[in-house]
Amino acid sequence: MVVYGRRVVEYILAKHSDKILQVFLAKEVDKKQFRAFTRLNVPLVRLDSKKAQSLARGGNHQGYLLEIAPLALLEFSALKAMDFVLVLCGISDVGNIGALFRTAFVLGVEGIIICGLKDFKQEGALRASAGAMLDMPFCIVYNALDVANELKFAGFRLYGTSLDGTESSVVTQGKKALFLGAESDGLSAKILKKMDINLTIAQKGEFDSLNVSIAGAILIDRMVNGRF
C-alpha cells in the first residue's frame, strides 16, 4: 500500500524502515535524508507532480510517498490476553480512527479492536495516526456484540460511552475495555446494555456532543490516570 506525507514517511523511515518496499520522491530532500533513503536498498523513484498526485489520489503528499507492506492484523484471541483495549464500533472516518490510534498508543492502551467496517482503509488511518498505527496492535472483528460477549467472558470490565451515561465512575484495576460508537449514532442500544458502566463527559458549554476522537482521548486519559 502507498502512504504519503512528510511526517508519516519520516516516522516510518526512522522506526519501521524494514516495512518500506519502495520510495517515491516528488521534491528535493536534504543530503542526509537522501542517504537514509538510499541505504534502504529498495527502489527509489523520482516522480513529477502529476504522477505523485495520482499515486496519492489527490492527497497532500508534500513530495514524500512510500510503498510499504500491508499492516499485520492480530487474532482477536491475542487482544483478549491484554489488560486495556479500545473497541471502535462503526467509526468510519479514517481521520478519527487514525487520531484514536495515535492517542491510544501515547496514553497506554494495549490494543484496538475495529468493528462494523467491511472495508477498512488502512492507508488513510495510518497517515492520520502519523505512523503510530504501526506500533499499536489491532484486529478487525465485524460484530461488536460478539466482541462484547467474548471480552466479558475473558474477564474484562466493559465501559461504554453515552450522553445519558454517568459523569463519574471508579475505574477498577484489572482488565478493561472502552467502547466508542460511530460518529453520528454512537453505540447501539444493544451494545450499551452489554456494558458494565456507560460513561459521559460533563459539558460546560451547551453543544450536542464532542468529536469521537476527542471524547475518546479524554476518556482514555481519565481511565489510565484515575481522573474520574
WOJO-V654857 format. One record per residue. N is the residue number from 0. RES is the residue in one letter. PSI is psi in radians with two decimals (NA if undefined). NEAR is the number of other C-alpha atoms within 12 Angstrom. Layout:
# WOJO-V654857
N/RES/PSI/NEAR ; N/RES/PSI/NEAR
This chain:
# WOJO-V654857
0/M/2.76/23 ; 1/V/2.25/34 ; 2/V/2.73/45 ; 3/Y/2.87/41 ; 4/G/2.38/35 ; 5/R/-0.78/26 ; 6/R/-0.85/25 ; 7/V/-0.62/35 ; 8/V/-0.76/40 ; 9/E/-0.61/29 ; 10/Y/-0.81/27 ; 11/I/-0.71/37 ; 12/L/-0.71/32 ; 13/A/-0.66/18 ; 14/K/-0.45/18 ; 15/H/0.81/23 ; 16/S/-0.40/28 ; 17/D/-0.29/19 ; 18/K/-0.16/26 ; 19/I/2.18/33 ; 20/L/-0.50/26 ; 21/Q/2.51/29 ; 22/V/2.34/37 ; 23/F/2.23/39 ; 24/L/2.30/35 ; 25/A/0.32/29 ; 26/K/2.89/20 ; 27/E/2.43/16 ; 28/V/2.84/19 ; 29/D/2.84/11 ; 30/K/-0.68/10 ; 31/K/-0.77/11 ; 32/Q/-0.69/19 ; 33/F/-0.71/22 ; 34/R/-0.64/14 ; 35/A/-0.68/21 ; 36/F/-0.76/32 ; 37/T/-0.51/21 ; 38/R/-0.19/17 ; 39/L/-0.39/22 ; 40/N/0.73/15 ; 41/V/2.82/20 ; 42/P/2.36/18 ; 43/L/2.04/24 ; 44/V/2.29/23 ; 45/R/2.31/22 ; 46/L/2.54/23 ; 47/D/3.00/17 ; 48/S/-0.70/23 ; 49/K/-0.78/16 ; 50/K/-0.65/19 ; 51/A/-0.74/30 ; 52/Q/-0.65/24 ; 53/S/-0.75/18 ; 54/L/-0.59/28 ; 55/A/0.04/30 ; 56/R/0.71/18 ; 57/G/-0.02/15 ; 58/G/2.93/23 ; 59/N/1.58/22 ; 60/H/-0.33/32 ; 61/Q/0.31/26 ; 62/G/-0.04/32 ; 63/Y/2.16/42 ; 64/L/2.54/44 ; 65/L/2.55/44 ; 66/E/2.17/30 ; 67/I/2.86/31 ; 68/A/2.56/20 ; 69/P/2.60/19 ; 70/L/2.49/29 ; 71/A/2.22/17 ; 72/L/2.53/24 ; 73/L/2.82/20 ; 74/E/2.56/18 ; 75/F/-0.63/29 ; 76/S/-0.56/19 ; 77/A/-0.64/21 ; 78/L/-0.46/34 ; 79/K/-0.28/34 ; 80/A/-0.10/23 ; 81/M/3.03/26 ; 82/D/-0.46/27 ; 83/F/1.97/36 ; 84/V/2.70/44 ; 85/L/2.30/51 ; 86/V/2.07/49 ; 87/L/1.97/47 ; 88/C/1.64/39 ; 89/G/0.15/35 ; 90/I/2.12/38 ; 91/S/-0.39/31 ; 92/D/2.12/27 ; 93/V/-0.45/30 ; 94/G/-0.77/26 ; 95/N/-0.74/33 ; 96/I/-0.81/47 ; 97/G/-0.74/37 ; 98/A/-0.67/31 ; 99/L/-0.65/48 ; 100/F/-0.77/44 ; 101/R/-0.83/36 ; 102/T/-0.78/36 ; 103/A/-0.74/40 ; 104/F/-0.78/30 ; 105/V/-0.67/23 ; 106/L/-0.16/26 ; 107/G/0.20/27 ; 108/V/2.48/36 ; 109/E/-0.44/34 ; 110/G/2.81/41 ; 111/I/2.40/43 ; 112/I/2.15/46 ; 113/I/2.15/43 ; 114/C/2.66/34 ; 115/G/0.13/26 ; 116/L/2.18/24 ; 117/K/-0.44/14 ; 118/D/1.63/17 ; 119/F/2.10/25 ; 120/K/1.62/25 ; 121/Q/-0.69/34 ; 122/E/-0.85/34 ; 123/G/-0.72/31 ; 124/A/-0.68/31 ; 125/L/-0.77/38 ; 126/R/-0.77/40 ; 127/A/-0.45/32 ; 128/S/-0.04/35 ; 129/A/0.42/33 ; 130/G/-0.23/39 ; 131/A/-0.44/32 ; 132/M/-0.47/40 ; 133/L/-0.35/36 ; 134/D/0.00/28 ; 135/M/1.99/32 ; 136/P/2.41/32 ; 137/F/2.78/36 ; 138/C/2.92/31 ; 139/I/2.12/35 ; 140/V/2.10/30 ; 141/Y/-0.80/23 ; 142/N/1.93/23 ; 143/A/-0.51/34 ; 144/L/-0.72/28 ; 145/D/-0.71/22 ; 146/V/-0.81/37 ; 147/A/-0.79/40 ; 148/N/-0.78/23 ; 149/E/-0.64/23 ; 150/L/-0.71/36 ; 151/K/-0.72/21 ; 152/F/-0.51/17 ; 153/A/0.07/23 ; 154/G/0.21/21 ; 155/F/2.54/33 ; 156/R/2.24/31 ; 157/L/2.24/39 ; 158/Y/2.11/42 ; 159/G/-3.14/41 ; 160/T/2.27/45 ; 161/S/2.55/35 ; 162/L/-0.39/24 ; 163/D/0.21/18 ; 164/G/-3.08/21 ; 165/T/2.52/19 ; 166/E/-0.31/20 ; 167/S/2.60/20 ; 168/S/2.78/21 ; 169/V/2.05/20 ; 170/V/1.98/29 ; 171/T/2.77/22 ; 172/Q/2.82/16 ; 173/G/-2.91/18 ; 174/K/2.31/28 ; 175/K/2.64/37 ; 176/A/2.34/47 ; 177/L/2.14/50 ; 178/F/2.22/47 ; 179/L/2.38/50 ; 180/G/3.05/39 ; 181/A/2.71/31 ; 182/E/-0.73/27 ; 183/S/-0.68/18 ; 184/D/-0.20/20 ; 185/G/-2.75/31 ; 186/L/2.51/37 ; 187/S/2.80/24 ; 188/A/-0.65/18 ; 189/K/-0.70/17 ; 190/I/-0.77/34 ; 191/L/-0.61/29 ; 192/K/-0.41/20 ; 193/K/-0.28/29 ; 194/M/2.60/32 ; 195/D/-0.67/29 ; 196/I/2.42/29 ; 197/N/2.18/34 ; 198/L/2.71/34 ; 199/T/2.93/30 ; 200/I/2.09/33 ; 201/A/2.38/22 ; 202/Q/2.30/13 ; 203/K/-0.53/8 ; 204/G/2.45/9 ; 205/E/1.97/8 ; 206/F/2.85/11 ; 207/D/-0.70/14 ; 208/S/2.99/23 ; 209/L/2.71/25 ; 210/N/2.47/26 ; 211/V/-0.59/38 ; 212/S/-0.59/33 ; 213/I/-0.81/25 ; 214/A/-0.75/32 ; 215/G/-0.73/41 ; 216/A/-0.76/31 ; 217/I/-0.82/29 ; 218/L/-0.70/40 ; 219/I/-0.80/42 ; 220/D/-0.78/24 ; 221/R/-0.67/25 ; 222/M/-0.67/33 ; 223/V/-0.71/30 ; 224/N/0.16/17 ; 225/G/0.72/16 ; 226/R/0.14/16 ; 227/F/NA/21
